[in-house]
Amino acid sequence: MERQRGRGDSGAATAEYAIATMAAVGFAGLLVVIMQSDEVRQILTDLVRSALTFTS
């Protein structure tokens, strides 16, 4: 009787980590491009100012 080796998915975890890392890098790059936009920067600045301004 021959022993079977369980090598069917030995690199699966590493491949999943690589795919997740590539997706995170792509998302970070997209955020950098979006944040460089003057319109987005102004919207965020206005949002922070309105959140920090107390009106009575």
mmCIF file as gemmi writes it, N, C-alpha and C atoms, coordinates in Angstrom:
data_model
loop_
_atom_site.group_PDB
_atom_site.id
_atom_site.type_symbol
_atom_site.label_atom_id
_atom_site.label_alt_id
_atom_site.label_comp_id
_atom_site.label_asym_id
_atom_site.label_entity_id
_atom_site.label_seq_id
_atom_site.pdbx_PDB_ins_code
_atom_site.Cartn_x
_atom_site.Cartn_y
_atom_site.Cartn_z
_atom_site.occupancy
_atom_site.B_iso_or_equiv
_atom_site.pdbx_formal_charge
_atom_site.auth_seq_id
_atom_site.auth_asym_id
_atom_site.pdbx_PDB_model_num
ATOM 1 N N . MET Axp A 1 ? 0.838 -1.183 0 1 0 ? 1 A 1
ATOM 2 C CA . MET Axp A 1 ? 0 0 0 1 0 ? 1 A 1
ATOM 3 C C . MET Axp A 1 ? 0.885 1.25 0 1 0 ? 1 A 1
ATOM 4 N N . GLU Axp A 2 ? 0.61 2.133 -0.893 1 0 ? 2 A 1
ATOM 5 C CA . GLU Axp A 2 ? 1.43 3.333 -1.056 1 0 ? 2 A 1
ATOM 6 C C . GLU Axp A 2 ? 0.799 4.506 -0.305 1 0 ? 2 A 1
ATOM 7 N N . ARG Axp A 3 ? 1.64 5.257 0.404 1 0 ? 3 A 1
ATOM 8 C CA . ARG Axp A 3 ? 1.149 6.45 1.115 1 0 ? 3 A 1
ATOM 9 C C . ARG Axp A 3 ? 0.974 7.599 0.138 1 0 ? 3 A 1
ATOM 10 N N . GLN Axp A 4 ? -0.13 8.294 0.286 1 0 ? 4 A 1
ATOM 11 C CA . GLN Axp A 4 ? -0.377 9.462 -0.563 1 0 ? 4 A 1
ATOM 12 C C . GLN Axp A 4 ? 0.103 10.703 0.167 1 0 ? 4 A 1
ATOM 13 N N . ARG Axp A 5 ? 0.734 11.529 -0.566 1 0 ? 5 A 1
ATOM 14 C CA . ARG Axp A 5 ? 1.196 12.788 0.008 1 0 ? 5 A 1
ATOM 15 C C . ARG Axp A 5 ? 0.123 13.846 -0.162 1 0 ? 5 A 1
ATOM 16 N N . GLY Axp A 6 ? -0.075 14.653 0.858 1 0 ? 6 A 1
ATOM 17 C CA . GLY Axp A 6 ? -1.077 15.721 0.792 1 0 ? 6 A 1
ATOM 18 C C . GLY Axp A 6 ? -0.49 17.003 0.235 1 0 ? 6 A 1
ATOM 19 N N . ARG Axp A 7 ? -0.092 16.979 -1.034 1 0 ? 7 A 1
ATOM 20 C CA . ARG Axp A 7 ? 0.525 18.159 -1.634 1 0 ? 7 A 1
ATOM 21 C C . ARG Axp A 7 ? -0.423 18.893 -2.565 1 0 ? 7 A 1
ATOM 22 N N . GLY Axp A 8 ? -1.689 18.593 -2.511 1 0 ? 8 A 1
ATOM 23 C CA . GLY Axp A 8 ? -2.629 19.197 -3.44 1 0 ? 8 A 1
ATOM 24 C C . GLY Axp A 8 ? -2.804 20.696 -3.254 1 0 ? 8 A 1
ATOM 25 N N . ASP Axp A 9 ? -2.755 21.174 -2.019 1 0 ? 9 A 1
ATOM 26 C CA . ASP Axp A 9 ? -2.981 22.597 -1.771 1 0 ? 9 A 1
ATOM 27 C C . ASP Axp A 9 ? -1.883 23.197 -0.898 1 0 ? 9 A 1
ATOM 28 N N . SER Axp A 10 ? -0.687 22.728 -1.07 1 0 ? 10 A 1
ATOM 29 C CA . SER Axp A 10 ? 0.409 23.19 -0.209 1 0 ? 10 A 1
ATOM 30 C C . SER Axp A 10 ? 0.755 24.662 -0.419 1 0 ? 10 A 1
ATOM 31 N N . GLY Axp A 11 ? 0.544 25.222 -1.595 1 0 ? 11 A 1
ATOM 32 C CA . GLY Axp A 11 ? 0.863 26.627 -1.846 1 0 ? 11 A 1
ATOM 33 C C . GLY Axp A 11 ? -0.357 27.529 -1.9 1 0 ? 11 A 1
ATOM 34 N N . ALA Axp A 12 ? -1.515 26.991 -1.526 1 0 ? 12 A 1
ATOM 35 C CA . ALA Axp A 12 ? -2.751 27.764 -1.645 1 0 ? 12 A 1
ATOM 36 C C . ALA Axp A 12 ? -2.758 28.974 -0.73 1 0 ? 12 A 1
ATOM 37 N N . ALA Axp A 13 ? -2.301 28.808 0.505 1 0 ? 13 A 1
ATOM 38 C CA . ALA Axp A 13 ? -2.312 29.935 1.451 1 0 ? 13 A 1
ATOM 39 C C . ALA Axp A 13 ? -1.393 31.051 0.968 1 0 ? 13 A 1
ATOM 40 N N . THR Axp A 14 ? -0.239 30.695 0.458 1 0 ? 14 A 1
ATOM 41 C CA . THR Axp A 14 ? 0.695 31.7 -0.046 1 0 ? 14 A 1
ATOM 42 C C . THR Axp A 14 ? 0.096 32.449 -1.227 1 0 ? 14 A 1
ATOM 43 N N . ALA Axp A 15 ? -0.56 31.739 -2.115 1 0 ? 15 A 1
ATOM 44 C CA . ALA Axp A 15 ? -1.195 32.381 -3.271 1 0 ? 15 A 1
ATOM 45 C C . ALA Axp A 15 ? -2.322 33.305 -2.826 1 0 ? 15 A 1
ATOM 46 N N . GLU Axp A 16 ? -3.088 32.886 -1.82 1 0 ? 16 A 1
ATOM 47 C CA . GLU Axp A 16 ? -4.166 33.741 -1.319 1 0 ? 16 A 1
ATOM 48 C C . GLU Axp A 16 ? -3.613 35.01 -0.701 1 0 ? 16 A 1
ATOM 49 N N . TYR Axp A 17 ? -2.525 34.896 0.05 1 0 ? 17 A 1
ATOM 50 C CA . TYR Axp A 17 ? -1.89 36.09 0.63 1 0 ? 17 A 1
ATOM 51 C C . TYR Axp A 17 ? -1.379 37.018 -0.464 1 0 ? 17 A 1
ATOM 52 N N . ALA Axp A 18 ? -0.819 36.462 -1.511 1 0 ? 18 A 1
ATOM 53 C CA . ALA Axp A 18 ? -0.302 37.281 -2.614 1 0 ? 18 A 1
ATOM 54 C C . ALA Axp A 18 ? -1.436 38.022 -3.312 1 0 ? 18 A 1
ATOM 55 N N . ILE Axp A 19 ? -2.547 37.345 -3.537 1 0 ? 19 A 1
ATOM 56 C CA . ILE Axp A 19 ? -3.689 37.982 -4.197 1 0 ? 19 A 1
ATOM 57 C C . ILE Axp A 19 ? -4.271 39.08 -3.313 1 0 ? 19 A 1
ATOM 58 N N . ALA Axp A 20 ? -4.406 38.802 -2.014 1 0 ? 20 A 1
ATOM 59 C CA . ALA Axp A 20 ? -4.936 39.81 -1.095 1 0 ? 20 A 1
ATOM 60 C C . ALA Axp A 20 ? -4.008 41.017 -1.012 1 0 ? 20 A 1
ATOM 61 N N . THR Axp A 21 ? -2.702 40.782 -1.018 1 0 ? 21 A 1
ATOM 62 C CA . THR Axp A 21 ? -1.733 41.887 -0.976 1 0 ? 21 A 1
ATOM 63 C C . THR Axp A 21 ? -1.82 42.725 -2.239 1 0 ? 21 A 1
ATOM 64 N N . MET Axp A 22 ? -1.937 42.081 -3.387 1 0 ? 22 A 1
ATOM 65 C CA . MET Axp A 22 ? -2.052 42.819 -4.646 1 0 ? 22 A 1
ATOM 66 C C . MET Axp A 22 ? -3.337 43.642 -4.688 1 0 ? 22 A 1
ATOM 67 N N . ALA Axp A 23 ? -4.418 43.096 -4.164 1 0 ? 23 A 1
ATOM 68 C CA . ALA Axp A 23 ? -5.682 43.844 -4.122 1 0 ? 23 A 1
ATOM 69 C C . ALA Axp A 23 ? -5.558 45.054 -3.206 1 0 ? 23 A 1
ATOM 70 N N . ALA Axp A 24 ? -4.89 44.886 -2.064 1 0 ? 24 A 1
ATOM 71 C CA . ALA Axp A 24 ? -4.715 46.005 -1.131 1 0 ? 24 A 1
ATOM 72 C C . ALA Axp A 24 ? -3.848 47.098 -1.746 1 0 ? 24 A 1
ATOM 73 N N . VAL Axp A 25 ? -2.815 46.729 -2.452 1 0 ? 25 A 1
ATOM 74 C CA . VAL Axp A 25 ? -1.952 47.714 -3.104 1 0 ? 25 A 1
ATOM 75 C C . VAL Axp A 25 ? -2.717 48.457 -4.197 1 0 ? 25 A 1
ATOM 76 N N . GLY Axp A 26 ? -3.524 47.741 -4.946 1 0 ? 26 A 1
ATOM 77 C CA . GLY Axp A 26 ? -4.337 48.382 -5.976 1 0 ? 26 A 1
ATOM 78 C C . GLY Axp A 26 ? -5.334 49.363 -5.383 1 0 ? 26 A 1
ATOM 79 N N . PHE Axp A 27 ? -5.968 48.98 -4.282 1 0 ? 27 A 1
ATOM 80 C CA . PHE Axp A 27 ? -6.921 49.859 -3.611 1 0 ? 27 A 1
ATOM 81 C C . PHE Axp A 27 ? -6.222 51.095 -3.056 1 0 ? 27 A 1
ATOM 82 N N . ALA Axp A 28 ? -5.039 50.909 -2.476 1 0 ? 28 A 1
ATOM 83 C CA . ALA Axp A 28 ? -4.274 52.05 -1.955 1 0 ? 28 A 1
ATOM 84 C C . ALA Axp A 28 ? -3.894 52.996 -3.088 1 0 ? 28 A 1
ATOM 85 N N . GLY Axp A 29 ? -3.5 52.463 -4.224 1 0 ? 29 A 1
ATOM 86 C CA . GLY Axp A 29 ? -3.17 53.304 -5.373 1 0 ? 29 A 1
ATOM 87 C C . GLY Axp A 29 ? -4.374 54.094 -5.859 1 0 ? 29 A 1
ATOM 88 N N . LEU Axp A 30 ? -5.53 53.458 -5.864 1 0 ? 30 A 1
ATOM 89 C CA . LEU Axp A 30 ? -6.751 54.156 -6.254 1 0 ? 30 A 1
ATOM 90 C C . LEU Axp A 30 ? -7.067 55.291 -5.284 1 0 ? 30 A 1
ATOM 91 N N . LEU Axp A 31 ? -6.894 55.053 -3.982 1 0 ? 31 A 1
ATOM 92 C CA . LEU Axp A 31 ? -7.125 56.103 -2.993 1 0 ? 31 A 1
ATOM 93 C C . LEU Axp A 31 ? -6.164 57.27 -3.176 1 0 ? 31 A 1
ATOM 94 N N . VAL Axp A 32 ? -4.925 56.983 -3.518 1 0 ? 32 A 1
ATOM 95 C CA . VAL Axp A 32 ? -3.945 58.058 -3.744 1 0 ? 32 A 1
ATOM 96 C C . VAL Axp A 32 ? -4.387 58.925 -4.921 1 0 ? 32 A 1
ATOM 97 N N . VAL Axp A 33 ? -4.828 58.289 -5.99 1 0 ? 33 A 1
ATOM 98 C CA . VAL Axp A 33 ? -5.279 59.044 -7.165 1 0 ? 33 A 1
ATOM 99 C C . VAL Axp A 33 ? -6.495 59.892 -6.818 1 0 ? 33 A 1
ATOM 100 N N . ILE Axp A 34 ? -7.435 59.319 -6.081 1 0 ? 34 A 1
ATOM 101 C CA . ILE Axp A 34 ? -8.642 60.06 -5.707 1 0 ? 34 A 1
ATOM 102 C C . ILE Axp A 34 ? -8.3 61.224 -4.794 1 0 ? 34 A 1
ATOM 103 N N . MET Axp A 35 ? -7.412 61.015 -3.832 1 0 ? 35 A 1
ATOM 104 C CA . MET Axp A 35 ? -7.081 62.055 -2.863 1 0 ? 35 A 1
ATOM 105 C C . MET Axp A 35 ? -6.295 63.207 -3.497 1 0 ? 35 A 1
ATOM 106 N N . GLN Axp A 36 ? -5.706 63.008 -4.647 1 0 ? 36 A 1
ATOM 107 C CA . GLN Axp A 36 ? -4.977 64.08 -5.315 1 0 ? 36 A 1
ATOM 108 C C . GLN Axp A 36 ? -5.917 65.04 -6.041 1 0 ? 36 A 1
ATOM 109 N N . SER Axp A 37 ? -7.168 64.689 -6.147 1 0 ? 37 A 1
ATOM 110 C CA . SER Axp A 37 ? -8.15 65.533 -6.813 1 0 ? 37 A 1
ATOM 111 C C . SER Axp A 37 ? -8.479 66.734 -5.932 1 0 ? 37 A 1
ATOM 112 N N . ASP Axp A 38 ? -8.487 67.923 -6.51 1 0 ? 38 A 1
ATOM 113 C CA . ASP Axp A 38 ? -8.797 69.136 -5.757 1 0 ? 38 A 1
ATOM 114 C C . ASP Axp A 38 ? -10.228 69.122 -5.228 1 0 ? 38 A 1
ATOM 115 N N . GLU Axp A 39 ? -11.163 68.575 -6.014 1 0 ? 39 A 1
ATOM 116 C CA . GLU Axp A 39 ? -12.557 68.537 -5.585 1 0 ? 39 A 1
ATOM 117 C C . GLU Axp A 39 ? -12.726 67.675 -4.347 1 0 ? 39 A 1
ATOM 118 N N . VAL Axp A 40 ? -12.105 66.515 -4.35 1 0 ? 40 A 1
ATOM 119 C CA . VAL Axp A 40 ? -12.211 65.609 -3.204 1 0 ? 40 A 1
ATOM 120 C C . VAL Axp A 40 ? -11.544 66.22 -1.983 1 0 ? 40 A 1
ATOM 121 N N . ARG Axp A 41 ? -10.41 66.828 -2.191 1 0 ? 41 A 1
ATOM 122 C CA . ARG Axp A 41 ? -9.699 67.471 -1.081 1 0 ? 41 A 1
ATOM 123 C C . ARG Axp A 41 ? -10.555 68.581 -0.46 1 0 ? 41 A 1
ATOM 124 N N . GLN Axp A 42 ? -11.229 69.372 -1.3 1 0 ? 42 A 1
ATOM 125 C CA . GLN Axp A 42 ? -12.094 70.446 -0.795 1 0 ? 42 A 1
ATOM 126 C C . GLN Axp A 42 ? -13.299 69.884 -0.041 1 0 ? 42 A 1
ATOM 127 N N . ILE Axp A 43 ? -13.891 68.818 -0.56 1 0 ? 43 A 1
ATOM 128 C CA . ILE Axp A 43 ? -15.033 68.193 0.119 1 0 ? 43 A 1
ATOM 129 C C . ILE Axp A 43 ? -14.628 67.692 1.499 1 0 ? 43 A 1
ATOM 130 N N . LEU Axp A 44 ? -13.478 67.027 1.589 1 0 ? 44 A 1
ATOM 131 C CA . LEU Axp A 44 ? -13.018 66.519 2.881 1 0 ? 44 A 1
ATOM 132 C C . LEU Axp A 44 ? -12.674 67.644 3.843 1 0 ? 44 A 1
ATOM 133 N N . THR Axp A 45 ? -12.075 68.712 3.328 1 0 ? 45 A 1
ATOM 134 C CA . THR Axp A 45 ? -11.753 69.863 4.179 1 0 ? 45 A 1
ATOM 135 C C . THR Axp A 45 ? -13.025 70.498 4.724 1 0 ? 45 A 1
ATOM 136 N N . ASP Axp A 46 ? -14.023 70.673 3.87 1 0 ? 46 A 1
ATOM 137 C CA . ASP Axp A 46 ? -15.299 71.231 4.316 1 0 ? 46 A 1
ATOM 138 C C . ASP Axp A 46 ? -15.98 70.321 5.338 1 0 ? 46 A 1
ATOM 139 N N . LEU Axp A 47 ? -15.889 69.031 5.135 1 0 ? 47 A 1
ATOM 140 C CA . LEU Axp A 47 ? -16.491 68.079 6.059 1 0 ? 47 A 1
ATOM 141 C C . LEU Axp A 47 ? -15.846 68.167 7.44 1 0 ? 47 A 1
ATOM 142 N N . VAL Axp A 48 ? -14.521 68.23 7.469 1 0 ? 48 A 1
ATOM 143 C CA . VAL Axp A 48 ? -13.816 68.336 8.749 1 0 ? 48 A 1
ATOM 144 C C . VAL Axp A 48 ? -14.125 69.664 9.424 1 0 ? 48 A 1
ATOM 145 N N . ARG Axp A 49 ? -14.139 70.745 8.65 1 0 ? 49 A 1
ATOM 146 C CA . ARG Axp A 49 ? -14.458 72.064 9.239 1 0 ? 49 A 1
ATOM 147 C C . ARG Axp A 49 ? -15.859 72.086 9.815 1 0 ? 49 A 1
ATOM 148 N N . SER Axp A 50 ? -16.825 71.534 9.106 1 0 ? 50 A 1
ATOM 149 C CA . SER Axp A 50 ? -18.194 71.541 9.619 1 0 ? 50 A 1
ATOM 150 C C . SER Axp A 50 ? -18.332 70.639 10.843 1 0 ? 50 A 1
ATOM 151 N N . ALA Axp A 51 ? -17.562 69.571 10.903 1 0 ? 51 A 1
ATOM 152 C CA . ALA Axp A 51 ? -17.616 68.684 12.066 1 0 ? 51 A 1
ATOM 153 C C . ALA Axp A 51 ? -16.993 69.343 13.29 1 0 ? 51 A 1
ATOM 154 N N . LEU Axp A 52 ? -15.996 70.194 13.079 1 0 ? 52 A 1
ATOM 155 C CA . LEU Axp A 52 ? -15.312 70.826 14.2 1 0 ? 52 A 1
ATOM 156 C C . LEU Axp A 52 ? -15.892 72.179 14.597 1 0 ? 52 A 1
ATOM 157 N N . THR Axp A 53 ? -16.833 72.684 13.824 1 0 ? 53 A 1
ATOM 158 C CA . THR Axp A 53 ? -17.445 73.967 14.109 1 0 ? 53 A 1
ATOM 159 C C . THR Axp A 53 ? -18.694 73.754 14.964 1 0 ? 53 A 1
ATOM 160 N N . PHE Axp A 54 ? -18.742 74.458 16.082 1 0 ? 54 A 1
ATOM 161 C CA . PHE Axp A 54 ? -19.889 74.378 16.976 1 0 ? 54 A 1
ATOM 162 C C . PHE Axp A 54 ? -20.843 75.527 16.667 1 0 ? 54 A 1
ATOM 163 N N . THR Axp A 55 ? -22.055 75.204 16.367 1 0 ? 55 A 1
ATOM 164 C CA . THR Axp A 55 ? -23.065 76.245 16.145 1 0 ? 55 A 1
ATOM 165 C C . THR Axp A 55 ? -24.128 76.097 17.213 1 0 ? 55 A 1
ATOM 166 N N . SER Axp A 56 ? -24.568 77.231 17.733 1 0 ? 56 A 1
ATOM 167 C CA . SER Axp A 56 ? -25.597 77.164 18.776 1 0 ? 56 A 1
ATOM 168 C C . SER Axp A 56 ? -26.842 77.903 18.373 1 0 ? 56 A 1
